Amino acid sequence: MTASYAFTRPGRVAAATRERVHRAAHELGYRPDAVGRALRSGRTHQLGVVFSEHLAYAFDDPQAARFLAGVAEVCVEEGRGLTLIPTRGDAADAGRVLSAAVDGFVLWTTTEDDPVLAAVAGDPRPAVIQGGPPHQGIACVTQDDYEAALAIASQGLHEGRTPVVISFPLDRDREHMVTIGGNLPPHAPFPVTDARLRGYRAAVEQAGLSWAGTPIAVVARNTQRDGFAAARELAPALAPDALIIAMSDELALGAHQALRETHPEAAYLGWDGSPAAQRLGITSVTNPLRDQGRRCAQLALDPDRPNDQEIPWTITAGSAPPHPAAEGR
């Protein structure tokens, strides 16, 4: 009992006795068994972060890294460890997640039909998802993507430019395609993709333009490489004054690199408010993913914490040159 208290409740053991116990443990090469402690207490003091993307995405994508940094900040403040739990889109995902030795889950946004959602919702450990989809038994931290998409697209279309869209994946198949708005399915299982497409469509139609005929490139991954490839495919059909409406700054930056020589008068809209996009004059929605990461971690560690406020968004205007037609008016 005294030896146990020396490690687990040191305040209950006299200093001299505690020193003798630690000295004996050192001589014997003994260390408390963390696994045994977890089995006895039912707590691991670890928070699990579940990524529906390739695990390297958490480090390669600037916004995912910001989100993870927000989660990590809270873990440090609360004295918790952080465990990254990758998924691969296969039948073993749910079991892989549930077998993780963690006290709660933070999930990166995924699709409505992801079986991990039902598995986590049925587990007694608390869970929070960033960006949705909403699911019974899982708290959700997000922003109003529809309103933000409507606002930024409307702002760009005021100059009379011809819109094209570079979109996130529609579903778990992540099929790359170049199409038009009229050929898209009425609903995308990725909730972030769905909300932003609906916002862009509303802005295009309110500007008196045809959404059905609007060119759209759907990428497989949110990377500059995918944005570059999508813009290259769109380029032959683009008007000189095209408005490239991208669902992220990474996609917008890739598109800018692909089109800067062939379409120097094109304008770009992004999402995330990244410094790199601002330097190129790309107007962007601020997406405070670090704040969302903090909120998710706080809720996963304290499920009774109030969560009645959406994360606010704003639009950061770029410094790109105006549309040539606007200069003549």
C-alpha positions in Angstrom: 0.0 0.0 0.0 2.8 2.4 0.9 4.7 1.7 -2.3 1.5 2.2 -4.3 0.7 5.5 -2.6 4.3 6.7 -3.3 3.6 6.6 -7.0 -0.2 7.3 -7.2 -0.9 9.5 -4.2 2.5 10.9 -3.1 1.0 13.5 -0.8 -0.2 10.7 1.5 3.4 9.4 2.1 6.0 11.0 4.2 8.9 12.6 2.2 11.5 10.3 3.7 9.4 7.2 3.0 8.6 8.3 -0.5 12.3 8.7 -1.2 13.1 5.2 0.1 10.4 3.7 -2.2 11.6 5.6 -5.2 15.2 4.6 -4.5 14.3 0.9 -4.2 12.2 1.1 -7.4 15.2 2.6 -9.2 17.6 -0.2 -7.9 15.1 -2.8 -9.0 14.4 -1.2 -12.4 10.7 -0.9 -11.5 8.3 1.5 -13.2 4.5 1.8 -12.8 2.7 0.0 -15.6 0.7 2.6 -17.5 -1.5 -0.1 -19.1 -2.3 -1.6 -15.7 -3.2 1.8 -14.3 -5.5 2.4 -17.3 -7.2 -1.0 -16.8 -7.8 -0.3 -13.1 -9.0 3.3 -13.5 -10.8 3.0 -16.8 -9.0 6.1 -18.0 -6.1 6.5 -20.4 -5.8 10.3 -20.3 -5.6 10.2 -24.1 -7.8 12.0 -26.6 -8.2 10.4 -30.0 -8.3 12.4 -33.3 -9.9 10.4 -36.1 -8.9 11.5 -39.7 -11.0 10.5 -42.6 -8.1 11.7 -44.8 -4.7 10.0 -45.3 -2.9 10.5 -42.0 -0.2 12.6 -43.7 -2.9 15.1 -44.5 -2.9 16.2 -40.9 0.6 17.5 -41.4 0.7 18.4 -45.1 -2.5 20.5 -45.2 -2.0 23.9 -43.5 -5.6 24.1 -42.3 -5.7 20.5 -40.9 -2.4 21.3 -39.1 -4.1 24.4 -37.6 -7.0 22.3 -36.4 -4.7 19.7 -34.9 -2.7 22.5 -33.2 -6.0 23.7 -31.5 -6.7 20.2 -30.3 -3.1 19.8 -29.0 -3.3 23.1 -27.1 -6.2 21.9 -25.1 -4.6 18.6 -24.5 -1.5 20.3 -23.1 -3.7 22.6 -20.9 -5.6 19.6 -19.5 -2.7 17.3 -19.1 -3.9 14.8 -21.7 -2.1 13.0 -24.5 -3.1 13.0 -28.1 -3.5 9.9 -30.3 -4.0 10.1 -34.0 -6.3 7.4 -35.4 -6.2 7.0 -39.2 -9.0 5.5 -41.3 -8.6 3.9 -44.7 -12.2 3.8 -46.0 -12.4 0.0 -45.5 -14.5 -2.4 -43.4 -12.0 -2.4 -40.6 -12.3 1.4 -39.9 -14.9 1.2 -37.2 -13.1 -1.5 -35.3 -9.8 0.3 -35.6 -11.3 3.4 -34.1 -13.2 1.7 -31.3 -10.1 -0.3 -30.3 -8.1 2.9 -29.6 -7.1 3.3 -26.0 -8.5 6.8 -25.6 -11.1 8.6 -23.3 -12.9 10.4 -26.1 -12.9 11.2 -29.8 -12.5 14.2 -32.1 -13.5 13.4 -35.7 -12.4 15.3 -38.8 -15.3 16.0 -41.1 -16.5 12.9 -43.1 -19.4 11.7 -45.1 -22.9 11.0 -44.0 -22.5 7.3 -44.9 -19.2 6.7 -43.0 -19.7 3.7 -40.7 -17.3 5.2 -38.2 -20.1 7.7 -37.2 -22.5 5.0 -36.1 -19.8 3.1 -34.3 -18.5 6.1 -32.4 -22.1 7.3 -31.6 -22.8 3.9 -30.0 -19.7 4.0 -27.9 -20.0 5.4 -24.3 -17.0 7.6 -24.8 -17.7 11.2 -25.7 -17.2 12.3 -29.4 -17.2 15.6 -31.3 -17.0 16.1 -35.1 -15.6 19.1 -36.9 -17.7 20.3 -39.9 -20.3 17.5 -39.7 -22.3 15.7 -40.7 -24.5 16.1 -37.6 -25.2 12.7 -36.0 -27.2 11.7 -32.9 -24.8 11.1 -30.1 -21.9 13.2 -31.5 -21.5 16.9 -30.8 -20.8 19.0 -33.9 -18.5 22.1 -34.2 -18.8 24.0 -37.5 -19.5 27.3 -39.2 -22.3 28.2 -41.6 -20.6 27.1 -44.9 -23.7 27.8 -47.0 -23.9 31.5 -46.0 -20.2 32.0 -46.2 -20.1 30.5 -49.7 -23.0 32.6 -50.8 -21.4 35.7 -49.5 -17.9 35.3 -51.0 -19.3 34.1 -54.4 -21.7 37.0 -54.6 -18.9 39.4 -53.8 -16.8 38.0 -56.7 -19.6 38.0 -59.2 -20.4 41.7 -58.6 -17.7 42.5 -61.2 -19.5 40.5 -63.9 -16.9 37.8 -64.3 -17.7 34.3 -65.6 -17.6 31.7 -62.8 -16.0 28.3 -62.6 -15.8 26.2 -59.5 -13.1 23.9 -58.1 -14.9 21.6 -55.6 -13.9 19.3 -52.8 -14.8 15.6 -53.3 -18.5 14.8 -53.4 -18.4 11.4 -51.6 -16.1 8.7 -50.2 -15.2 7.5 -53.7 -13.3 10.8 -54.3 -13.9 10.6 -58.0 -12.1 13.3 -60.0 -14.3 14.8 -62.7 -14.8 17.9 -64.8 -18.5 18.6 -65.5 -21.1 21.4 -65.3 -23.5 22.3 -62.5 -26.4 20.7 -64.2 -24.8 17.3 -64.1 -24.0 17.3 -60.4 -26.1 15.1 -58.1 -28.7 17.0 -56.0 -26.9 16.2 -52.8 -23.2 15.5 -51.8 -22.6 13.2 -48.9 -19.7 15.3 -47.8 -21.6 18.0 -45.8 -19.0 20.7 -46.3 -18.9 20.2 -50.1 -22.7 20.1 -50.2 -23.2 23.4 -48.2 -20.6 25.3 -50.3 -21.9 24.1 -53.6 -25.4 25.2 -52.6 -24.1 28.6 -51.6 -22.2 29.0 -54.8 -25.2 28.0 -56.8 -27.4 30.6 -55.0 -24.9 33.3 -55.7 -24.6 32.4 -59.4 -28.3 32.3 -59.9 -28.9 35.5 -58.0 -26.4 37.1 -60.4 -28.6 36.1 -63.3 -26.2 33.4 -64.5 -26.8 29.7 -65.3 -25.7 27.3 -62.6 -26.6 24.4 -64.9 -23.9 25.6 -67.4 -21.3 26.6 -64.9 -18.0 24.5 -65.3 -17.1 22.6 -62.2 -14.0 20.5 -61.5 -14.3 18.0 -58.6 -11.0 17.0 -57.1 -10.0 13.9 -55.2 -8.0 15.7 -52.5 -7.6 19.2 -51.1 -4.1 19.9 -52.4 -2.4 22.5 -54.6 -1.5 19.7 -57.0 -5.2 18.8 -57.4 -6.1 22.5 -57.9 -3.4 22.8 -60.5 -4.6 19.8 -62.4 -8.2 20.9 -62.3 -7.4 24.3 -63.6 -5.3 22.9 -66.4 -8.3 20.8 -67.5 -10.7 23.7 -67.3 -8.3 26.2 -69.0 -9.3 25.6 -72.7 -12.9 26.5 -72.0 -12.2 29.4 -69.6 -13.1 33.0 -70.4 -10.1 35.5 -70.1 -11.9 37.1 -67.2 -12.9 33.9 -65.4 -13.7 33.9 -61.7 -12.1 30.8 -60.1 -14.2 29.9 -57.1 -12.2 27.4 -55.1 -13.3 25.6 -52.0 -9.9 26.2 -50.3 -6.9 28.4 -50.6 -4.8 25.3 -51.4 -7.0 24.7 -54.5 -7.0 28.4 -55.4 -3.2 28.6 -55.1 -2.8 25.5 -57.4 -5.2 27.0 -59.9 -3.4 30.4 -59.9 -0.1 28.6 -60.6 -1.7 26.8 -63.5 -3.4 29.8 -65.1 -1.2 32.8 -64.3 0.4 32.7 -67.8 -2.6 31.8 -69.9 -5.3 33.7 -68.0 -3.5 36.7 -66.3 -6.9 38.6 -65.9 -8.6 35.8 -64.0 -9.6 36.4 -60.4 -9.6 33.9 -57.5 -11.8 33.2 -54.5 -10.5 30.8 -51.8 -11.3 29.6 -48.3 -9.2 29.6 -45.2 -7.7 33.1 -45.2 -4.1 31.7 -45.5 -1.1 34.1 -45.7 -0.1 32.5 -49.0 -3.4 33.3 -50.6 -3.4 36.8 -49.2 0.0 37.5 -50.7 -1.4 36.7 -54.1 -4.5 38.8 -53.6 -6.9 35.9 -53.3 -10.2 36.9 -51.5 -10.9 34.2 -49.0 -13.3 33.1 -46.3 -11.6 33.0 -42.9 -11.9 29.5 -41.5 -10.6 29.5 -37.9 -9.8 25.8 -37.7 -7.5 26.3 -34.7 -10.6 27.7 -32.8 -12.6 24.7 -34.1 -9.9 22.3 -32.9 -9.9 23.9 -29.5 -13.7 23.7 -29.2 -13.8 20.1 -30.3 -11.2 19.1 -27.8 -12.9 21.0 -25.0 -16.2 19.3 -25.7 -14.7 15.8 -26.0 -13.0 16.3 -22.6 -16.1 17.9 -21.0 -19.3 16.8 -22.8 -21.4 19.0 -20.4 -19.7 22.1 -21.7 -22.2 24.4 -23.5 -21.9 24.3 -27.3 -24.6 26.8 -28.5 -22.5 29.1 -30.6 -21.3 28.6 -34.2 -17.7 29.5 -35.1 -17.9 32.9 -36.8 -16.6 33.5 -40.3 -15.5 36.6 -42.2 -14.3 37.4 -45.7 -10.8 38.7 -46.1 -10.5 40.7 -49.4 -7.5 40.1 -51.6 -5.6 42.8 -53.4 -6.0 41.5 -57.0 -6.5 44.0 -59.8 -10.1 44.9 -60.7 -11.9 43.4 -63.7 -10.9 45.4 -66.8 -14.6 46.1 -67.6 -15.0 47.7 -64.1 -12.1 50.0 -64.8 -13.9 51.4 -67.9 -17.1 52.3 -66.1 
